[in-house]
Amino acid sequence: MTTHRLTADPAAAGLRLDVWLADALSITRSAAVRLIEDGGVRVDGTPAPKRLKLTGGETVEAEIPDPVPAEAQPENIPLDIVYEDADIIVVNKPAGMVVHPAAGNPTGTLVNALLWHCGERLSGIGGVIRPGIVHRIDKDTSGLLVVAKHDEAHLTLAAGLKDHAIARVYTAIAIGTPREDEGTVDAPIGRHPTDRKRMAVIRDGGTARDAVTHYRVTEHFEGFSLLECRLETGRTHQIRVHMASLGHPLLGDPVYGGDKTAFGRHHPGLIHGQCLHARELHFVHPRTKEPMCFTAPLPDDFEAVLEILRWSSR
């Protein structure tokens, strides 16, 4: 990522920021708008609103993401395939693997592996960077994803996501225990106002989108709890943000405050990011219309964490 620090001269007075920025950086106006909307532009140290008009003399900082390949390339990376037919493929993604290429992760992704395994038998709706990808999970989250092999399957699955017809169940370890053993977090999520790499609960409208997570405590430990989380919506970092908003970030989460624990310090090689696993996936097959249900066991390191927590809570 490259940061450009610019000063708006007096002639910029009255110009909209996106218009001035496009000219100053020699980029398209739409690219300038995307930078602003993604929180990558600050004016006098403050994230820039969408339709800001300059007065002249402002200091403008713009963070330009590193370029990514124009097209994802096949890579011979092993896949844990749970199910596959002519229409779909269900994969158990390991923690540490990014779903599709992006700035900072141009290779080694799930998409690169899928292209090697499936060749051209992936839907094109996601474009050349995200072929077949209907939904995503974070890099350090493990678990189940369904991938579409052709456009008709992709459209059907995407409609199921929109209509909440695809059920996704996660297992998570939270710091502390929620006040209620079972509950629902109904709180809109949007880009964090000052840190573009984070999401946050945003209650004043703007670009925030509705987000609903149902959770249930399934096991209590000393200082921690095991949760089952069911997504009603699928926003970026949704479970991580919602649990942190309750004061119970996920164990190991470096973005939302879950990595500053004595447990993490005592077991530094065991936790690599948030303890979150996409355990179950339920949906209707896009062609046969048969109900499909898949379960992925917890990764070994996740199970090891649980064993230690159970032992220390005796």
VOBA-1610 file (N, C-alpha, C; in pm, whole numbers, padded with zeros to 5 digits, always signed):
BEGIN
Met+00085-00119+00000Met+00000+00000+00000Met+00088+00124+00000Thr+00054+00222-00083Thr+00130+00346-00094Thr+00044+00462-00044Thr+00101+00545+00042Thr+00029+00661+00094Thr+00079+00787+00025His-00013+00861-00036His+00019+00989-00100His-00028+01102-00009Arg+00060+01196+00019Arg+00026+01312+00103Arg+00028+01435+00014Leu-00086+01499-00001Leu-00102+01611-00094Leu-00158+01732-00021Thr-00137+01849-00081Thr-00196+01972-00028Thr-00282+02035-00136Ala-00407+02061-00100Ala-00498+02125-00195Ala-00464+02273-00205Asp-00432+02320-00327Asp-00396+02461-00343Asp-00523+02547-00343Pro-00509+02677-00334Pro-00627+02766-00328Pro-00722+02748-00447Ala-00667+02708-00563Ala-00753+02690-00681Ala-00850+02574-00665Ala-00827+02487-00564Ala-00915+02373-00542Ala-01043+02412-00468Ala-01049+02533-00417Ala-01166+02577-00340Ala-01293+02558-00421Gly-01390+02491-00363Gly-01519+02468-00427Gly-01526+02338-00503Leu-01413+02271-00527Leu-01414+02144-00598Leu-01452+02030-00505Arg-01524+01932-00559Arg-01550+01812-00481Arg-01422+01731-00469Leu-01405+01669-00353Leu-01282+01596-00325Leu-01254+01490-00431Asp-01355+01413-00472Asp-01330+01306-00568Asp-01280+01360-00702Val-01334+01474-00743Val-01292+01535-00870Val-01147+01580-00861Trp-01115+01650-00751Trp-00978+01700-00732Trp-00880+01585-00717Leu-00919+01481-00641Leu-00829+01370-00614Leu-00799+01291-00742Ala-00900+01272-00826Ala-00879+01201-00953Ala-00774+01271-01036Asp-00781+01404-01042Asp-00684+01480-01119Asp-00546+01478-01053Ala-00542+01492-00921Ala-00415+01500-00850Ala-00338+01368-00857Leu-00410+01256-00858Leu-00345+01125-00858Leu-00342+01059-00995Ser-00402+01127-01094Ser-00411+01071-01231Ser-00480+00935-01230Ile-00593+00929-01160Ile-00675+00809-01159Ile-00815+00845-01206Thr-00899+00747-01231Thr-01034+00776-01276Thr-01117+00830-01161Arg-01223+00900-01195Arg-01311+00953-01091Arg-01374+00841-01010Ser-01413+00732-01077Ser-01474+00620-01004Ser-01375+00558-00907Ala-01247+00552-00946Ala-01144+00499-00855Ala-01129+00590-00734Ala-01134+00722-00757Ala-01125+00817-00647Ala-01243+00801-00551Val-01362+00781-00608Val-01481+00761-00525Val-01467+00635-00441Arg-01416+00526-00501Arg-01398+00401-00427Arg-01300+00419-00312Leu-01191+00492-00336Leu-01094+00517-00230Leu-01160+00587-00112Ile-01241+00688-00142Ile-01309+00764-00037Ile-01408+00676+00037Glu-01490+00599-00038Glu-01591+00514+00024Glu-01528+00404+00109Asp-01410+00357+00070Asp-01342+00252+00146Asp-01264+00305+00265Gly-01271+00435+00288Gly-01204+00493+00404Gly-01056+00515+00385Gly-01009+00515+00259Gly-00867+00530+00232Gly-00821+00673+00212Val-00909+00770+00235Val-00872+00911+00214Val-00901+00990+00341Arg-00802+01067+00386Arg-00819+01154+00503Arg-00793+01298+00463Val-00871+01385+00517Val-00852+01529+00495Val-00824+01593+00630Asp-00706+01652+00642Asp-00661+01709+00770Asp-00673+01608+00883Gly-00638+01482+00851Gly-00633+01377+00952Gly-00763+01307+00981Thr-00871+01348+00915Thr-01003+01291+00941Thr-01053+01218+00817Pro-01112+01097+00833Pro-01167+01026+00717Pro-01263+01115+00639Ala-01246+01115+00508Ala-01321+01208+00424Ala-01463+01160+00399Pro-01563+01248+00417Pro-01699+01212+00378Pro-01710+01208+00226Lys-01818+01145+00181Lys-01831+01115+00039Lys-01835+01238-00050Arg-01908+01341-00010Arg-01930+01456-00099Arg-01863+01584-00047Leu-01748+01568+00014Leu-01677+01683+00070Leu-01634+01780-00040Lys-01656+01910-00014Lys-01605+02015-00103Lys-01485+02081-00036Leu-01380+02097-00113Leu-01258+02156-00060Leu-01269+02307-00049Thr-01193+02362+00045Thr-01187+02508+00059Thr-01050+02561+00020Gly-00955+02469-00003Gly-00818+02508-00036Gly-00731+02508+00087Gly-00611+02451+00075Gly-00519+02447+00187Gly-00523+02321+00269Glu-00619+02231+00243Glu-00628+02107+00321Glu-00512+02012+00288Thr-00477+01933+00388Thr-00382+01823+00367Thr-00461+01696+00341Val-00436+01635+00227Val-00512+01516+00186Val-00417+01397+00180Glu-00451+01291+00253Glu-00374+01167+00249Glu-00458+01059+00184Ala-00402+00994+00084Ala-00474+00888+00012Ala-00390+00761+00014Glu-00450+00651+00062Glu-00383+00522+00065Glu-00424+00442-00058Ile-00327+00413-00144Ile-00353+00341-00268Ile-00314+00194-00248Pro-00410+00101-00258Pro-00376-00041-00240Pro-00277-00087-00346Asp-00196-00185-00309Asp-00103-00242-00406Asp-00181-00308-00519Pro-00127-00306-00641Pro-00196-00370-00754Pro-00204-00520-00734Val-00311-00580-00784Val-00327-00725-00780Val-00328-00777-00922Pro-00299-00905-00941Pro-00300-00959-01076Pro-00434-00938-01144Ala-00432-00920-01275Ala-00555-00899-01350Ala-00642-01023-01349Glu-00580-01139-01327Glu-00655-01263-01329Glu-00588-01363-01237Ala-00668-01431-01156Ala-00612-01532-01067Ala-00556-01648-01148Gln-00445-01704-01101Gln-00378-01812-01173Gln-00392-01944-01097Pro-00401-02056-01169Pro-00408-02187-01102Pro-00280-02216-01025Glu-00294-02275-00906Glu-00180-02319-00827Glu-00210-02455-00767Asn-00111-02541-00768Asn-00128-02677-00717Asn-00121-02677-00565Ile-00234-02640-00502Ile-00246-02633-00357Ile-00348-02737-00313Pro-00316-02823-00218Pro-00411-02926-00174Pro-00541-02864-00121Leu-00651-02932-00148Leu-00782-02890-00101Leu-00846-03001-00018Asp-00915-02961+00088Asp-00995-03055+00166Asp-01138-03048+00111Ile-01167-03136+00016Ile-01296-03134-00052Ile-01395-03223+00024Val-01502-03162+00072Val-01604-03234+00149Val-01707-03297+00056Tyr-01737-03228-00055Tyr-01838-03278-00151Tyr-01813-03211-00285Glu-01841-03286-00392Glu-01827-03227-00525Glu-01918-03299-00624Asp-01982-03222-00711Asp-02054-03279-00824Asp-02039-03183-00942Ala-02122-03195-01043Ala-02108-03114-01164Ala-02148-02968-01142Asp-02216-02939-01031Asp-02270-02805-01008Asp-02196-02727-00900Ile-02154-02797-00795Ile-02097-02729-00679Ile-01977-02806-00625Ile-01901-02738-00542Ile-01794-02803-00466Ile-01794-02741-00326Val-01795-02826-00225Val-01792-02780-00086Val-01653-02808-00030Val-01589-02704+00023Val-01451-02712+00067Val-01441-02676+00214Asn-01354-02746+00285Asn-01321-02712+00422Asn-01191-02632+00419Lys-01202-02500+00430Lys-01085-02412+00418Lys-01005-02410+00547Pro-00873-02424+00537Pro-00792-02415+00659Pro-00775-02271+00703Ala-00754-02251+00831Ala-00718-02118+00881Ala-00585-02076+00819Gly-00572-01949+00788Gly-00450-01898+00728Gly-00456-01884+00578Met-00560-01938+00516Met-00576-01928+00370Met-00677-01819+00336Val-00637-01727+00249Val-00727-01623+00199Val-00818-01683+00092Val-00942-01637+00083Val-01036-01696-00012Val-01002-01658-00156His-00976-01530-00182His-00945-01490-00320His-00833-01388-00322Pro-00761-01374-00433Pro-00649-01280-00440Pro-00694-01137-00412Ala-00607-01063-00345Ala-00630-00921-00316Ala-00495-00860-00284Ala-00493-00730-00262Ala-00369-00662-00228Ala-00305-00728-00106Gly-00179-00765-00118Gly-00109-00830-00009Gly-00118-00982-00012Asn-00215-01036-00085Asn-00231-01181-00097Asn-00264-01217-00241Pro-00171-01196-00334Pro-00200-01222-00476Pro-00200-01369-00513Thr-00138-01455-00430Thr-00129-01598-00460Thr-00157-01680-00335Gly-00160-01812-00353Gly-00178-01901-00239Gly-00318-01903-00182Thr-00416-01855-00257Thr-00553-01844-00206Thr-00637-01965-00245Leu-00756-01971-00186Leu-00850-02078-00220Leu-00884-02075-00369Val-00901-01957-00425Val-00932-01947-00567Val-00820-02005-00652Asn-00695-01974-00619Asn-00583-02031-00694Asn-00588-02184-00691Ala-00620-02241-00574Ala-00629-02386-00561Ala-00748-02441-00640Leu-00861-02372-00635Leu-00980-02417-00708Leu-00956-02415-00859Leu-00887-02315-00907Leu-00859-02308-01051Leu-00774-02425-01096Trp-00681-02468-01013Trp-00599-02585-01047Trp-00686-02712-01048His-00772-02723-00947His-00855-02843-00933His-00967-02850-01037Cys-01031-02737-01062Cys-01151-02735-01146Cys-01126-02687-01288Gly-01011-02627-01312Gly-00987-02569-01444Gly-01085-02458-01473Glu-01151-02463-01588Glu-01246-02358-01626Glu-01386-02388-01576Arg-01403-02494-01497Arg-01536-02533-01449Arg-01572-02459-01320Leu-01571-02327-01328Leu-01613-02242-01218Leu-01699-02130-01275Ser-01796-02082-01196Ser-01882-01974-01246Ser-01799-01848-01269Gly-01844-01768-01365Gly-01772-01645-01398Gly-01830-01521-01336Ile-01935-01535-01256Ile-02004-01417-01202Ile-01914-01338-01109Gly-01826-01407-01035Gly-01736-01336-00945Gly-01621-01266-01013Gly-01611-01277-01145Gly-01502-01214-01218Gly-01378-01301-01218Val-01270-01249-01276Val-01148-01328-01292Val-01070-01343-01162Ile-01101-01262-01062Ile-01033-01274-00933Ile-01111-01364-00838Arg-01244-01373-00853Arg-01325-01452-00760Arg-01413-01554-00831Pro-01362-01630-00926Pro-01448-01727-00996Pro-01504-01829-00900Gly-01636-01850-00910Gly-01703-01952-00829Gly-01737-01912-00687Ile-01681-01801-00639Ile-01697-01766-00498Ile-01834-01703-00473Val-01915-01772-00393Val-02050-01726-00359Val-02049-01652-00226His-01970-01701-00130His-01958-01635+00000His-01816-01657+00050Arg-01775-01580+00150Arg-01637-01585+00197Arg-01631-01605+00348Ile-01516-01651+00396Ile-01485-01645+00538Ile-01346-01585+00551Asp-01317-01529+00667Asp-01191-01456+00686Asp-01070-01549+00674Lys-00956-01488+00650Lys-00830-01563+00634Lys-00806-01659+00749Asp-00817-01612+00873Asp-00783-01695+00988Asp-00902-01770+01045Thr-01014-01769+00973Thr-01129-01851+01008Thr-01125-01978+00923Ser-01145-02091+00984Ser-01147-02218+00912Ser-01291-02259+00885Gly-01308-02357+00795Gly-01441-02414+00779Gly-01496-02416+00639Leu-01628-02434+00632Leu-01697-02473+00510Leu-01736-02355+00421Leu-01716-02377+00291Leu-01760-02284+00187Leu-01819-02366+00072Val-01925-02315+00011Val-01977-02377-00110Val-01938-02289-00228Val-01888-02354-00334Val-01839-02285-00453Val-01922-02330-00573Ala-01956-02236-00661Ala-02038-02266-00778Ala-01952-02297-00900Lys-01990-02402-00972Lys-01913-02441-01089Lys-01965-02378-01218His-02084-02319-01213His-02135-02250-01332His-02229-02139-01286Asp-02262-02051-01378Asp-02336-01929-01342Asp-02475-01957-01287Glu-02543-02057-01342Glu-02678-02087-01292Glu-02675-02128-01146Ala-02578-02212-01111Ala-02564-02253-00971Ala-02528-02135-00884His-02441-02047-00935His-02399-01930-00859His-02520-01839-00829Leu-02600-01812-00930Leu-02716-01724-00911Leu-02815-01784-00811Thr-02836-01915-00819Thr-02930-01980-00727Thr-02878-01975-00584Leu-02751-02005-00565Leu-02693-02001-00430Leu-02690-01859-00375Ala-02657-01762-00460Ala-02654-01622-00415Ala-02792-01576-00372Ala-02895-01620-00445Ala-03033-01586-00407Ala-03067-01649-00272Gly-03018-01771-00249Gly-03041-01837-00120Gly-02978-01762-00005Leu-02857-01708-00028Leu-02792-01627+00074Leu-02874-01502+00105Lys-02919-01437-00001Lys-02996-01314+00016Lys-03127-01338+00091Asp-03188-01453+00065Asp-03317-01485+00127Asp-03301-01560+00259His-03178-01569+00310His-03148-01639+00436His-03184-01788+00429Ala-03178-01846+00310Ala-03210-01987+00293Ala-03087-02076+00309Ile-02970-02016+00320Ile-02847-02090+00346Ile-02810-02068+00492Ala-02802-02177+00567Ala-02772-02168+00710Ala-02624-02194+00732Arg-02560-02105+00808Arg-02418-02117+00841Arg-02403-02114+00993Val-02343-02219+01046Val-02327-02233+01191Val-02178-02235+01221Tyr-02136-02152+01316Tyr-01995-02139+01352Tyr-01973-02181+01497Thr-01853-02229+01524Thr-01808-02253+01661Thr-01702-02149+01693Ala-01712-02087+01809Ala-01618-01981+01847Ala-01584-01991+01994Ile-01466-01942+02029Ile-01428-01928+02169Ile-01421-01779+02200Ala-01501-01735+02296Ala-01505-01594+02334Ala-01436-01572+02467Ile-01383-01454+02485Ile-01326-01415+02613Ile-01441-01377+02706Gly-01445-01437+02823Gly-01554-01412+02915Gly-01680-01486+02871Thr-01790-01455+02936Thr-01918-01519+02905Thr-02027-01413+02891Pro-02103-01415+02782Pro-02214-01319+02768Pro-02311-01327+02886Arg-02375-01216+02915Arg-02468-01210+03029Arg-02578-01313+03016Glu-02627-01331+02893Glu-02728-01433+02866Glu-02663-01548+02791Asp-02699-01672+02828Asp-02641-01788+02761Asp-02690-01804+02617Glu-02794-01734+02583Glu-02847-01741+02446Glu-02904-01605+02411Gly-02878-01560+02290Gly-02928-01428+02253Gly-02904-01396+02107Thr-02945-01276+02069Thr-02931-01229+01932Thr-02870-01090+01934Val-02770-01071+01850Val-02713-00938+01831Val-02766-00885+01699Asp-02846-00781+01706Asp-02904-00717+01587Asp-02848-00576+01582Ala-02736-00561+01511Ala-02665-00432+01510Ala-02597-00413+01374Pro-02625-00302+01307Pro-02568-00279+01173Pro-02416-00268+01177Ile-02353-00315+01072Ile-02207-00315+01063Ile-02162-00236+00941Gly-02060-00153+00961Gly-02002-00076+00851Gly-01853-00060+00873Arg-01789+00009+00781Arg-01645+00034+00793Arg-01618+00122+00914His-01514+00089+00991His-01477+00167+01108His-01445+00311+01066Pro-01492+00411+01140Pro-01475+00550+01096Pro-01331+00599+01089Thr-01239+00537+01164Thr-01101+00584+01163Thr-00999+00478+01124Asp-01040+00352+01115Asp-00947+00245+01079Asp-01011+00161+00969Arg-00966+00181+00845Arg-01031+00117+00731Arg-01012-00034+00728Lys-00920-00088+00809Lys-00899-00232+00811Lys-00997-00303+00905Arg-01074-00225+00979Arg-01168-00282+01076Arg-01311-00251+01036Met-01402-00333+01086Met-01544-00305+01077Met-01592-00267+01217Ala-01713-00213+01225Ala-01764-00170+01356Ala-01916-00165+01352Val-01977-00172+01470Val-02121-00147+01480Val-02143+00002+01459Ile-02222+00035+01359Ile-02250+00175+01323Ile-02401+00196+01330Arg-02444+00281+01419Arg-02589+00297+01440Arg-02646+00426+01381Asp-02563+00504+01313Asp-02613+00631+01260Asp-02633+00628+01109Gly-02664+00509+01056Gly-02691+00498+00913Gly-02565+00500+00830Gly-02564+00581+00726Gly-02449+00587+00637Gly-02437+00460+00556Thr-02317+00404+00548Thr-02294+00285+00467Thr-02311+00155+00546Ala-02348+00163+00673Ala-02367+00042+00754Ala-02483-00040+00701Arg-02471-00173+00713Arg-02575-00264+00665Arg-02627-00348+00781Asp-02754-00385+00774Asp-02813-00466+00879Asp-02733-00594+00899Ala-02716-00634+01024Ala-02642-00755+01056Ala-02704-00821+01179Val-02729-00953+01170Val-02794-01026+01278Val-02718-01156+01303Thr-02678-01175+01428Thr-02609-01297+01471Thr-02683-01358+01589His-02715-01486+01581His-02775-01558+01693His-02665-01641+01759Tyr-02652-01631+01891Tyr-02546-01705+01959Tyr-02603-01787+02075Arg-02528-01892+02110Arg-02566-01977+02224Arg-02438-02027+02289Val-02430-02011+02421Val-02314-02063+02495Val-02334-02213+02512Thr-02238-02292+02464Thr-02249-02438+02474Thr-02158-02497+02580Glu-02061-02418+02628Glu-01972-02467+02732Glu-01906-02349+02803His-01894-02359+02935His-01832-02253+03014His-01693-02296+03059Phe-01598-02204+03054Phe-01463-02227+03105Phe-01428-02114+03201Glu-01315-02127+03266Glu-01267-02020+03353Glu-01217-01905+03266Gly-01297-01799+03257Gly-01258-01681+03180Gly-01291-01685+03032Phe-01352-01795+02985Phe-01384-01808+02842Phe-01515-01883+02826Ser-01569-01883+02703Ser-01690-01960+02676Ser-01687-02010+02531Leu-01744-02128+02512Leu-01757-02185+02378Leu-01895-02148+02325Leu-01898-02095+02204Leu-02022-02045+02147Leu-02059-02118+02019Glu-02188-02129+01997Glu-02242-02164+01867Glu-02307-02037+01811Cys-02264-01996+01693Cys-02315-01873+01632Cys-02380-01905+01499Arg-02502-01857+01481Arg-02575-01877+01355Arg-02592-01741+01287Leu-02549-01736+01163Leu-02559-01610+01088Leu-02695-01598+01021Glu-02760-01484+01042Glu-02879-01451+00965Glu-02840-01366+00845Thr-02736-01287+00861Thr-02677-01211+00752Thr-02529-01248+00744Gly-02459-01197+00646Gly-02319-01235+00629Gly-02230-01117+00600Arg-02217-01027+00696Arg-02133-00908+00678Arg-01986-00941+00709Thr-01898-00859+00659Thr-01755-00876+00685Thr-01727-00874+00835His-01656-00976+00884His-01616-00986+01025His-01736-00990+01120Gln-01853-01033+01072Gln-01976-01014+01149Gln-01970-01072+01291Ile-01937-01199+01305Ile-01935-01260+01439Ile-01831-01192+01526Arg-01715-01164+01469Arg-01607-01101+01544Arg-01648-00964+01596Val-01713-00885+01510Val-01756-00750+01549Val-01869-00757+01652His-01967-00843+01627His-02082-00851+01718His-02042-00898+01857Met-01956-00999+01865Met-01916-01047+01998Met-01829-00943+02069Ala-01743-00875+01994Ala-01663-00768+02055Ala-01752-00656+02105Ser-01862-00629+02033Ser-01953-00522+02075Ser-02022-00556+02206Leu-02030-00684+02239Leu-02088-00726+02368Leu-01983-00727+02479Gly-01858-00697+02442Gly-01750-00701+02539Gly-01685-00838+02550His-01709-00925+02450His-01655-01061+02452His-01591-01094+02317Pro-01478-01031+02286Pro-01411-01061+02159Pro-01367-01207+02153Leu-01345-01257+02033Leu-01303-01396+02018Leu-01157-01412+02058Leu-01129-01521+02124Leu-00992-01551+02167Leu-00898-01550+02046Gly-00788-01475+02058Gly-00687-01471+01953Gly-00711-01367+01846Asp-00823-01297+01850Asp-00854-01200+01744Asp-00768-01076+01761Pro-00673-01052+01669Pro-00582-00937+01684Pro-00644-00805+01644Val-00756-00809+01574Val-00818-00687+01523Val-00917-00629+01623Tyr-00988-00716+01696Tyr-01095-00670+01784Tyr-01069-00696+01932Gly-00939-00710+01967Gly-00902-00711+02108Gly-00900-00845+02176Gly-00896-00954+02100Gly-00898-01085+02162Gly-00762-01151+02176Asp-00655-01077+02144Asp-00521-01137+02147Asp-00439-01094+02269Lys-00497-01018+02361Lys-00423-00970+02478Lys-00463-01049+02602Thr-00443-01180+02598Thr-00484-01264+02710Thr-00364-01339+02767Ala-00374-01375+02895Ala-00270-01457+02957Ala-00261-01593+02888Phe-00378-01646+02844Phe-00378-01774+02775Phe-00292-01766+02648Gly-00310-01659+02571Gly-00231-01642+02450Gly-00083-01630+02477Arg-00049-01560+02586Arg+00094-01545+02621Arg+00155-01677+02665His+00074-01761+02732His+00125-01889+02781His+00131-01995+02672His+00054-01975+02565His+00051-02072+02454His+00070-01999+02321Pro+00185-01935+02303Pro+00205-01847+02187Pro+00203-01919+02052Gly+00237-02048+02049Gly+00240-02118+01921Gly+00111-02190+01887Leu+00011-02177+01973Leu-00112-02254+01954Leu-00222-02177+01882Ile-00228-02047+01905Ile-00336-01965+01848Ile-00280-01877+01738His-00341-01884+01621His-00298-01803+01507His-00420-01729+01452Gly-00459-01622+01520Gly-00579-01551+01480Gly-00700-01596+01560Gln-00817-01545+01525Gln-00939-01569+01602Gln-00978-01717+01603Cys-01029-01764+01717Cys-01078-01901+01729Cys-01221-01906+01677Leu-01233-01928+01547Leu-01363-01926+01481Leu-01361-02027+01367His-01462-02114+01364His-01467-02224+01267His-01607-02235+01210Ala-01618-02233+01077Ala-01747-02250+01008Ala-01780-02399+01007Arg-01855-02443+01107Arg-01873-02586+01132Arg-01980-02652+01046Glu-02091-02582+01024Glu-02202-02643+00950Glu-02247-02552+00836Leu-02292-02618+00728Leu-02343-02546+00612Leu-02466-02621+00561His-02579-02552+00556His-02705-02612+00510His-02759-02528+00394Phe-02795-02595+00285Phe-02854-02523+00171Phe-02927-02623+00083Val-03004-02571-00010Val-03075-02653-00108Val-02989-02661-00234His-02969-02781-00285His-02886-02798-00404His-02944-02716-00519Pro-02861-02638-00589Pro-02914-02546-00691Pro-02981-02615-00810Arg-02950-02742-00835Arg-03012-02811-00949Arg-03114-02913-00904Thr-03078-03003-00812Thr-03168-03111-00771Thr-03274-03066-00672Lys-03249-02951-00606Lys-03338-02895-00503Lys-03345-02983-00378Glu-03250-03073-00362Glu-03245-03154-00242Glu-03174-03080-00129Pro-03222-03094-00004Pro-03151-03032+00110Pro-03013-03094+00126Met-02914-03009+00147Met-02777-03054+00166Met-02730-03006+00303Cys-02658-03092+00375Cys-02607-03055+00507Cys-02466-03109+00521Phe-02372-03021+00557Phe-02232-03061+00570Phe-02178-03013+00705Thr-02089-03093+00760Thr-02026-03060+00888Thr-01876-03081+00875Ala-01799-02987+00929Ala-01653-02997+00929Ala-01604-03002+01072Pro-01524-03102+01108Pro-01473-03111+01246Pro-01382-02994+01278Leu-01370-02965+01407Leu-01282-02857+01449Leu-01137-02891+01413Pro-01058-02792+01372Pro-00916-02816+01345Pro-00843-02864+01472Asp-00731-02931+01453Asp-00657-02988+01566Asp-00615-02881+01667Asp-00569-02764+01618Asp-00524-02662+01713Asp-00641-02604+01792Phe-00758-02594+01730Phe-00878-02548+01799Phe-00914-02648+01910Glu-00910-02778+01877Glu-00939-02881+01977Glu-00837-02877+02091Ala-00711-02848+02056Ala-00608-02842+02160Ala-00635-02728+02257Val-00680-02614+02204Val-00715-02501+02290Val-00829-02541+02385Leu-00930-02608+02332Leu-01042-02650+02414Leu-00999-02748+02523Glu-00909-02840+02490Glu-00863-02935+02590Glu-00793-02864+02706Ile-00713-02763+02673Ile-00643-02688+02778Ile-00743-02610+02863Leu-00840-02548+02799Leu-00941-02470+02872Leu-01023-02562+02964Arg-01057-02681+02916Arg-01133-02774+02999Arg-01051-02820+03118Trp-00924-02850+03092Trp-00838-02895+03202Trp-00821-02786+03308Ser-00798-02662+03263Ser-00772-02552+03357Ser-00900-02508+03428Ser-01017-02550+03378Ser-01144-02509+03441Ser-01198-02614+03536Arg-01125-02723+03556Arg-01172-02829+03647Arg-01170-02782+03792
//
